[in-house]
Amino acid sequence: SLQLISCEQVTMEAETSTSVPAVAVTNTGKDLSGVAWTGGSLVGSLNPVNHGFRTADGKGGYIINNTHKRYKRTRRDADGNVIDENDIQDDDIPGNVVVQFRDREGETVGEAMDVPTSAGTDELGTLIRSLLNEDDEDHSTNKAHIPYAFFAKIERITKTTNPSTGEPVVKTHTDEIDITDFNSLKAFLKEYHKQISTEQTLELTYQPLALFKVRPVTRCTDTLPGHTEAILHVSYSPDGKHLASGGGDATVRFWDVNTSTPRHTCKGHKDHVLSTSWSPDGKRFASGDKRGFLILWEPTKGESSGSIKAHSKWITGMAWDPMHRNNGKCERLVTSSKDGLAKIWNVRTKRCEATLAGHTDSIESVKWGGEGLIYTASRDRTIKVWNAEEGDGKGRVGLLVRTLVGHGHRVNTLAVSCDYICRTGPFDHYGKIADLEVRDRDSDEWREAAYKAAVAKYNAFKGSGEHERLISGSDDFTLMLWHPTENKRPIKRLTGHQQAVNHLAFSPDSRFFASASFDKKIKLWNGRSGDFVTTMTGHVGAVYQVAWSSDARFLVSASKDSTAKLWEVPSGRKAKETLPGHADEVYALDWSPNGASVATGSKDRTIKIWKH
């Protein structure tokens, strides 16, 4: 006979009952679906998947199913909702975690210590400042106000298939996660609980942020007329004291930054000025036009120092040799063209040192990296890496090092993690060189001091073991993150844009990079891991260009909708400020390296200066 027992007893016995295989019983007289006694527990039809429920077999008998299955315990929250076992709750994160701080060179700072997981970036910053001050003998340096960013390394495991053998391949790679984006260590540990164990020491790498703060631009202070056609380029000099512009009227113009008045109008081109670039020492300005001519200018005099027929088709880009690689000479320049070639020029002798041939279509972008390599992106869907220096077993100048393949359509734009450092050369955020009183930039004393300052600045930026990172944007709507000095395979493929990507820019500290697209969106990404951070929406037309403030806290964008917009990083999904005033599309944009102002150039033939 059946003995009815309480639900508590049923649950207890279900946990301890032995497995009994499904049993079929035949009885032609009745439908016996319902409850069944199966060796220790009683269950009913309200729990059809649980142990011991019997169902009719259609032939007058019944089958007792799931006799091997025990009750599944479920967790519920305060509202009675079932909690997924894969989700981790705040209560599962311990109140403290052992943390070991390291600097960019990998050296440990202080001893490992217990840190509350409720601590955020501000508390961690206070802790690291106290540790550094304890070891710092020079108390004249006030480090109390230096903000810090913190990074944690996590290991990701990816499973792929070997295309030749078909065998599974497991790869492990390390990502650096910026925990500044999280409001506490607990939020970070909750997000990455599968990759990080709270029972082990959490190693955090700290990086000092800018010692200064750039004030956000909010108003138009000046409108500079003069160009008679659309303005395609505006750019500040490395020290932020000069502004240059070029456009469809075939002229290059230099402007006084302090008074916002024209200084020199330089005529020499016969067609649209399509590309411009300042030398890192600020002594020369190069411009390339639609007919393939390269002209070098002296900004202080407004005179041409030479014109070169550089390419058979129009020049698409140019980049100078970084100052920390050239002993302060700043004499070499690379140009790229629609003719599929890139050429390295010595601007002093006006001679071509090397021709970089290998692309089968137009080169759309060229960058000179901080490690002695040149990167070219082409319509042939590839990126090529070239040697730019001799010695140290590198081979000759212009030697192809590797080809980066991965995009499915033409590659439009490139950005290198050290772009800002290479652009500003030896100058600090005030536009000065520390401890240098000599102002004659032609003197050997100035050149030597500037070179040492540029080397020190680059070494401080790079640290030890830091890979040079390259980002490429394409018409296939994707971006790719590369370590081009080490590997020809992409680190990560970044998706999200819905139209072609036309401009990329790393933040000055390389913590983030921004991508601008024809889909009217700006996307912000982690500069080391390539992880998506946020999407900035607000423009109603294609976004042509973006530029960073020198403290990496703000981003400004130029759009087809005739406006520029200011965004706060990394929190701003909506624009902090809209900068209206242009009567047509805004093609060109630049933020002064000293942070004082933003310049925008438009199809309406005017330049506008924006300040706080």
C-alpha positions in Angstrom: 0.0 0.0 0.0 1.1 3.6 -0.6 2.0 5.7 2.5 1.6 9.5 2.0 4.4 11.5 3.5 5.3 15.2 3.8 7.0 17.3 1.0 10.0 17.7 3.3 10.4 14.0 3.6 9.9 13.6 -0.2 12.7 16.0 -0.9 15.1 14.4 1.6 14.4 10.9 0.3 14.8 12.1 -3.3 18.3 13.3 -2.5 19.2 9.9 -1.0 17.3 7.5 -3.1 19.2 5.0 -5.3 18.8 5.1 -9.1 16.2 2.7 -10.5 15.9 2.1 -14.2 12.7 2.9 -16.1 10.2 0.1 -15.6 7.3 -0.8 -17.9 4.2 -2.4 -16.3 1.3 -3.8 -18.3 -2.3 -3.7 -17.1 -5.0 -3.7 -19.7 -7.7 -2.6 -17.4 -6.9 1.0 -16.4 -4.9 4.2 -17.3 -2.4 4.2 -14.6 -0.9 7.7 -15.2 -0.4 9.5 -11.9 1.8 8.9 -8.9 4.0 6.0 -8.4 6.1 4.6 -5.6 9.6 3.9 -7.0 11.9 2.9 -4.2 11.8 5.7 -1.7 10.0 8.8 -2.8 6.5 9.9 -3.8 6.0 12.4 -6.6 3.0 13.7 -8.5 2.0 14.9 -12.0 2.7 18.5 -11.0 6.4 17.6 -11.4 6.5 15.6 -14.7 10.3 15.8 -15.2 11.2 14.8 -11.7 11.9 11.4 -10.2 9.3 8.7 -10.5 6.5 10.2 -12.5 4.7 7.5 -14.6 3.0 7.9 -17.9 0.7 5.6 -19.9 2.5 3.7 -22.7 -0.7 3.7 -24.8 -1.0 -0.1 -24.6 -2.7 -0.3 -21.2 0.6 -0.2 -19.2 2.7 2.7 -17.9 6.4 3.7 -17.9 8.1 5.1 -14.9 10.5 7.8 -16.2 13.5 9.7 -14.8 14.0 7.3 -11.9 17.7 8.2 -11.9 17.2 12.0 -11.7 17.3 13.8 -8.4 15.6 17.1 -7.5 17.3 20.2 -8.9 18.0 22.8 -6.4 17.2 26.3 -7.5 18.3 29.7 -6.0 15.8 32.5 -5.8 16.3 36.2 -5.1 14.3 38.3 -2.6 11.4 38.6 -5.1 11.2 34.9 -5.6 12.7 35.0 -9.2 14.9 32.0 -10.1 18.6 32.9 -10.3 20.7 31.5 -13.1 23.6 29.5 -11.7 25.9 31.0 -14.3 25.2 34.5 -13.0 27.3 35.8 -10.1 25.8 38.0 -7.4 27.3 40.7 -5.4 27.2 38.4 -2.3 29.5 36.0 -4.2 32.3 38.6 -4.4 34.4 38.7 -1.3 34.7 41.9 0.7 38.5 42.0 0.3 41.0 41.0 -2.4 44.8 40.8 -2.3 46.3 43.4 -4.7 49.8 43.8 -6.0 50.6 47.1 -7.8 53.1 47.3 -10.7 54.3 50.2 -12.8 54.5 50.1 -16.6 58.0 48.6 -16.5 56.6 45.7 -14.5 58.4 46.6 -11.3 56.4 46.0 -8.1 55.4 48.9 -5.9 55.0 48.1 -2.2 53.9 44.7 -0.8 50.8 42.8 -1.7 47.9 44.1 0.4 44.3 43.5 1.3 42.1 46.0 -0.5 38.3 46.3 -0.1 36.5 45.3 -3.3 34.3 48.4 -2.8 37.3 50.6 -3.6 37.1 52.5 -6.8 39.7 54.3 -9.0 39.9 57.3 -6.6 40.6 55.1 -3.6 43.2 53.1 -5.6 44.8 56.3 -6.7 45.1 57.5 -3.1 46.7 54.2 -2.2 49.2 54.3 -5.0 50.1 57.9 -4.3 50.8 57.1 -0.6 53.0 54.1 -1.7 55.0 56.3 -4.1 55.4 59.1 -1.7 56.8 56.7 0.9 59.5 55.7 -1.5 60.0 59.2 -3.0 62.9 61.1 -1.4 62.2 64.2 -3.4 59.3 65.7 -1.5 59.5 68.9 -3.5 57.5 67.2 -6.2 53.9 67.3 -5.4 52.3 64.0 -6.4 49.1 64.5 -4.4 47.0 65.5 -7.4 48.3 63.1 -10.1 45.3 61.0 -11.3 46.0 57.4 -12.2 44.5 54.7 -14.5 44.6 51.0 -13.5 44.8 48.0 -15.7 44.4 44.3 -14.9 45.6 41.5 -17.2 43.2 38.6 -18.0 43.8 35.5 -20.1 41.3 34.7 -22.8 41.0 31.3 -24.4 39.9 31.0 -28.0 39.2 27.8 -29.8 39.8 27.6 -33.6 40.3 24.9 -36.2 43.5 24.3 -38.0 42.5 24.8 -41.7 45.0 22.3 -43.0 44.5 19.4 -40.6 41.0 20.2 -39.3 42.1 19.6 -35.7 40.9 21.9 -32.9 43.5 24.5 -31.8 43.3 26.3 -28.4 45.0 29.6 -28.2 45.5 31.8 -25.1 46.2 35.5 -25.3 46.4 38.2 -22.6 44.2 41.3 -22.6 44.7 44.4 -20.5 41.4 45.6 -19.1 41.1 49.3 -18.0 39.3 49.1 -14.6 38.8 52.8 -14.6 35.6 52.2 -16.5 34.2 50.3 -13.4 32.9 52.1 -10.3 34.6 49.6 -8.0 36.8 46.5 -7.9 33.6 44.5 -7.1 32.0 45.5 -10.4 35.2 44.5 -12.3 35.5 41.2 -10.6 31.8 40.4 -11.2 32.2 41.2 -14.9 35.3 39.0 -15.3 34.7 36.3 -12.7 35.3 33.5 -15.2 38.8 34.8 -16.0 40.0 36.0 -12.5 40.1 34.1 -9.3 39.6 36.1 -6.1 41.6 33.5 -4.3 44.8 34.6 -6.1 46.7 37.9 -6.0 45.2 40.5 -8.4 48.0 42.4 -10.2 47.1 45.9 -11.1 49.3 48.0 -13.4 49.0 51.8 -12.8 49.6 54.6 -15.3 49.7 58.3 -14.5 47.3 60.4 -16.4 47.7 64.0 -17.6 48.8 66.3 -14.8 46.7 69.1 -16.4 43.1 69.4 -17.5 42.0 70.9 -20.8 38.9 73.0 -20.5 36.1 72.0 -22.9 35.5 74.2 -25.9 32.1 75.8 -25.8 32.0 78.9 -28.0 33.2 80.2 -31.3 35.6 83.1 -30.7 36.8 83.8 -34.3 35.8 83.1 -37.9 38.7 83.2 -40.3 37.7 83.9 -44.0 40.2 83.9 -46.8 40.1 80.6 -48.6 38.0 80.7 -51.8 37.2 77.0 -51.9 36.4 74.3 -49.4 38.9 73.8 -46.6 40.2 70.3 -46.5 42.9 70.4 -43.8 43.6 72.4 -40.7 46.4 71.6 -38.3 48.2 73.1 -35.4 52.0 73.1 -35.1 53.5 70.7 -32.6 54.0 73.5 -30.1 50.5 74.8 -30.7 51.7 78.3 -31.7 50.8 78.2 -35.4 47.9 77.1 -37.4 48.0 76.0 -41.1 45.2 75.3 -43.6 44.9 73.9 -47.1 42.1 73.3 -49.5 40.5 73.4 -52.9 41.8 76.9 -53.8 45.4 75.4 -54.1 46.8 77.6 -51.4 48.4 77.0 -48.0 47.7 79.6 -45.4 49.3 80.2 -42.0 47.4 82.0 -39.2 48.4 83.7 -36.0 46.9 81.7 -33.2 46.9 84.5 -30.7 45.2 87.2 -32.8 43.4 84.8 -35.2 44.6 86.8 -38.2 46.3 85.6 -41.4 50.1 85.7 -41.5 51.1 84.2 -44.8 49.2 83.0 -47.9 51.4 80.6 -49.8 50.8 80.0 -53.5 52.6 77.3 -55.4 50.2 74.4 -55.9 48.2 74.2 -59.2 45.4 71.9 -57.8 43.6 70.9 -54.6 45.8 70.6 -51.5 44.9 67.1 -50.4 47.5 66.3 -47.6 49.4 68.4 -45.1 51.8 67.7 -42.2 54.0 69.6 -39.7 57.5 68.3 -39.0 57.9 67.3 -35.3 60.3 70.2 -34.6 57.8 72.7 -36.1 60.4 74.2 -38.5 58.8 72.8 -41.7 55.4 72.3 -43.2 54.7 69.9 -46.1 51.8 69.9 -48.4 50.8 67.6 -51.3 48.3 68.2 -54.1 46.1 66.5 -56.6 48.8 66.6 -59.3 51.4 64.7 -57.2 53.5 67.7 -56.2 55.1 68.0 -52.8 56.0 71.5 -51.5 57.9 72.3 -48.4 57.3 75.6 -46.6 59.0 77.7 -43.9 56.0 78.7 -41.6 57.7 81.7 -40.0 58.6 83.2 -43.4 55.7 81.8 -45.5 58.2 80.9 -48.3 58.7 77.6 -50.2 61.9 75.8 -49.6 61.4 73.4 -52.5 58.9 71.8 -54.8 59.1 68.1 -55.8 57.2 66.1 -58.4 56.7 63.3 -56.0 54.1 61.1 -57.7 52.4 60.6 -61.0 48.9 60.8 -59.3 47.6 62.7 -56.4 49.2 62.5 -52.9 46.9 60.8 -50.4 49.0 61.1 -47.2 52.3 61.9 -45.6 54.2 61.4 -42.4 57.4 62.7 -40.9 60.2 60.6 -39.3 59.6 60.9 -35.5 62.1 63.1 -33.7 63.2 60.5 -31.2 64.5 58.3 -34.1 66.4 60.9 -36.2 68.8 62.6 -33.7 66.7 65.8 -33.9 67.3 66.4 -37.6 63.6 66.0 -38.9 64.8 65.7 -42.5 62.9 62.6 -43.7 59.3 62.4 -44.9 57.2 59.6 -46.5 54.4 60.3 -49.0 51.7 58.0 -50.3 49.8 58.3 -53.6 47.0 57.0 -55.7 49.7 55.6 -58.0 50.2 52.7 -55.5 53.6 53.8 -54.3 55.0 55.3 -51.1 58.3 57.2 -51.2 60.7 58.3 -48.5 62.2 61.7 -49.1 65.1 63.7 -47.7 63.7 67.2 -47.6 67.1 68.8 -47.2 68.6 67.2 -50.3 65.2 66.8 -52.1 66.2 63.3 -53.0 64.1 60.1 -52.8 65.8 57.6 -50.5 63.5 54.7 -51.1 60.4 53.7 -53.1 58.0 51.4 -51.3 56.5 49.3 -54.1 54.2 46.3 -53.6 50.6 47.4 -53.4 48.5 46.7 -56.4 46.1 49.6 -55.9 46.0 53.1 -54.5 47.5 53.7 -51.1 44.9 55.5 -48.9 46.9 56.1 -45.7 50.5 56.1 -44.5 51.9 56.3 -40.9 55.5 56.4 -39.6 55.6 54.5 -36.3 57.7 55.0 -33.2 59.8 51.8 -33.7 61.4 52.6 -37.1 58.6 51.1 -39.3 56.3 52.6 -41.9 52.7 51.4 -42.4 50.8 51.8 -45.6 47.1 50.9 -46.1 45.7 50.3 -49.6 42.6 49.7 -51.7 44.0 46.3 -52.4 42.7 45.3 -48.9 46.2 44.9 -47.3 48.5 46.8 -45.0 52.2 46.6 -45.5 54.9 47.1 -43.0 58.2 48.6 -44.3 61.6 49.1 -42.7 62.5 52.8 -42.4 66.0 52.5 -40.8 69.3 50.9 -41.4 71.5 49.0 -38.9 70.8 46.6 -36.1 70.2 43.8 -38.6 67.1 45.5 -40.0 68.3 45.5 -43.6 68.0 48.3 -46.1 65.6 51.2 -46.0 62.3 50.4 -47.8 62.5 46.6 -47.2 59.1 45.0 -46.9 58.9 43.5 -43.3 55.4 41.9 -43.4 52.0 42.2 -45.0 48.9 42.4 -42.8 45.9 40.7 -44.4 42.4 40.5 -42.9 40.1 43.1 -44.3 37.5 42.2 -46.9 37.4 45.6 -48.6 39.7 48.6 -49.1 41.5 50.0 -46.1 40.8 53.7 -45.6 42.6 54.8 -42.5 45.2 53.9 -40.0 46.1 55.0 -36.5 49.2 54.2 -34.4 49.2 54.2 -30.6 52.1 56.7 -30.5 50.7 59.1 -33.1 50.4 61.9 -30.6 53.8 61.5 -29.1 55.4 61.4 -32.6 53.4 64.5 -33.7 54.3 66.7 -30.7 58.0 65.7 -30.7 59.9 67.3 -27.8 57.2 69.8 -26.8 55.2 69.4 -23.6 51.6 70.5 -23.1 52.7 74.1 -22.7 54.4 74.0 -26.1 57.8 74.3 -24.5 60.9 72.1 -24.0 61.7 71.6 -20.3 64.9 73.2 -19.0 65.7 74.8 -22.4 66.2 78.5 -22.7 67.7 78.6 -26.2 65.1 79.7 -28.7 67.1 79.5 -31.9 65.8 76.2 -33.4 68.7 76.1 -36.0 71.3 75.9 -33.2 73.0 72.6 -32.3 72.3 73.2 -28.7 68.5 73.5 -29.3 68.5 70.4 -31.6 70.4 68.3 -29.1 68.2 69.3 -26.2 65.1 68.7 -28.3 66.2 65.3 -29.3 66.9 64.3 -25.7 63.5 65.6 -24.7 61.8 63.7 -27.5 63.6 60.4 -26.5 62.7 60.9 -22.8 59.1 61.6 -23.7 58.7 58.5 -25.9 60.4 56.2 -23.4 58.1 57.5 -20.7 55.1 56.8 -22.9 56.2 53.4 -24.0 57.4 51.9 -20.8 58.9 48.4 -21.2 57.3 45.5 -23.0 54.6 47.7 -24.5 53.7 46.7 -28.0 53.2 49.3 -30.7 49.6 49.0 -31.7 48.0 49.7 -35.1 44.3 50.2 -35.9 43.0 49.9 -39.4 39.5 51.0 -40.6 37.9 49.7 -43.8 35.0 49.9 -46.2 34.0 46.4 -44.9 32.6 48.3 -41.8 35.2 46.8 -39.5 38.3 47.7 -37.6 41.3 45.5 -36.8 43.8 45.8 -34.0 47.4 44.7 -34.8 50.7 44.4 -33.1 52.6 45.1 -36.4 56.1 45.0 -35.0 55.6 41.4 -33.8 52.9 39.6 -35.8 51.2 39.7 -39.1 47.9 38.3 -37.7 45.3 40.6 -36.2 44.8 40.7 -32.4 41.1 41.4 -32.7 38.4 42.2 -35.3 36.1 45.0 -34.1 32.6 45.1 -35.5 29.7 47.5 -34.8 29.8 50.2 -37.5 27.1 49.9 -40.1 28.8 51.8 -42.9 32.4 52.5 -44.0 35.0 53.7 -41.3 36.7 56.8 -42.5 38.8 58.1 -39.6 40.6 56.7 -36.5 42.5 58.4 -33.7 44.2 57.2 -30.6 44.0 59.2 -27.4 47.3 60.9 -26.5 47.8 58.4 -23.6 46.7 55.5 -26.0 44.1 54.3 -23.4 41.3 54.7 -26.0 40.8 55.1 -29.7 37.9 56.5 -31.5 36.4 55.6 -34.9 34.3 57.8 -37.1 32.0 56.4 -39.7 29.5 57.3 -42.4 26.8 55.7 -40.2 26.8 59.0 -38.3 28.2 57.3 -35.2 31.5 57.6 -33.2 32.6 54.5 -31.4 35.0 54.4 -28.5 37.2 51.4 -27.9 39.8 50.2 -25.3 43.2 51.1 -26.7 44.9 48.0 -25.5 42.4 45.2 -25.7 40.2 46.5 -28.4 37.1 46.0 -26.3 34.1 48.2 -27.1 33.5 51.0 -24.7 30.6 53.1 -26.0 28.8 54.6 -29.0 28.5 58.3 -29.3 25.3 59.3 -31.1 24.0 62.8 -32.0 25.3 63.6 -35.5 22.6 63.5 -38.2 25.2 63.3 -41.0 28.3 61.3 -41.8 31.2 61.9 -39.3 34.4 62.9 -41.2 37.0 63.3 -38.5 37.7 63.2 -34.8 40.4 64.9 -32.6 41.4 64.4 -29.0 42.2 67.0 -26.3 45.8 66.7 -25.1 44.6 65.4 -21.7 42.6 62.6 -23.3 39.4 63.6 -21.5 37.5 65.1 -24.4 36.9 64.3 -28.0 35.6 66.6 -30.8 34.1 65.5 -34.1 33.4 67.1 -37.5 30.4 66.1 -39.5 28.5 66.5 -42.8 25.6 68.0 -40.8 27.6 71.3 -40.6 28.4 71.0 -36.9 31.1 69.9 -34.6 30.4 68.2 -31.3 32.3 67.8 -28.1 32.2 64.5 -26.1 33.4 63.6 -22.7 35.4 60.4 -22.5 34.7 57.7 -21.6 31.3 58.5 -20.1 29.7 60.6 -22.8 27.1 58.8 -25.0 25.5 62.1 -25.8 27.4 65.3 -26.8 28.5 67.6 -24.0 28.4 70.5 -26.4 27.3 71.1 -30.0 29.4 73.6 -31.9 27.2 75.1 -34.6 27.9 78.0 -37.0 29.3 76.6 -40.2 27.0 77.0 -43.2 28.1 73.7 -44.8 29.8 70.4 -44.2 32.7 70.4 -41.7 35.6 68.6 -43.4 38.7 69.4 -41.2 39.3 69.5 -37.5 42.2 69.8 -35.1 42.7 70.4 -31.3 45.7 72.4 -30.4 48.4 70.4 -28.6 48.4 73.0 -25.8 44.7 72.5 -25.4 43.8 76.2 -25.9 41.6 75.9 -28.9 39.9 73.8 -31.6 40.0 74.8 -35.3 37.3 73.6 -37.8 37.5 74.0 -41.5 34.4 73.8 -43.7 33.0 73.6 -47.2 31.7 77.1 -46.5 35.3 78.3 -47.0 35.8 79.5 -43.4 37.8 78.4 -40.4 36.3 78.8 -37.0 38.2 78.9 -33.7 36.5 77.4 -30.6 37.6 78.0 -27.0 36.3 77.6 -23.5 
